[in-house]
Amino acid sequence: MAADYPNGDYKEETAAEFAPQRGFVGERPFADDVDEETRADIDGETEGRGVGAFAIVLSIISLFFLPVILGAAGIIVGFIARRNGATGLGNWAIGIGAVSIILTLFFSPFF
């Protein structure tokens, strides 16, 4: 490195910290600038809905394809959704996943 810059003048870039100003992307809006749906999202009321929807999808797919694996995944993700605040979606995912596994274990000897 010293051979490239004999006088020790390294060409490094440095940056100072940047405090975002009002209007930049990713900034949390002020309290008077939001509607009720956005306010619920900011307060964390809708935090687990995406995880809950994913858990429901896993559990429903487990009724038709790979019931034990996808049912167990739906149950696990359902518990995660409940912990994140989507109790209804999480409970349904847990129930559907459990029904899928139980039905598979019950009907598999007949096929």
Secondary structure, DSSP 8 states (H G I E B T S, - for coil): -TTTSTTS-------------TT-TT----GGG--HHHHHHHTTTTTTHHHHHHHHHHHHHHTTS-HHHHHHHHHHHHHHHHHTT-HHHHHHHHHHHHHHHHHHHHHGGG-
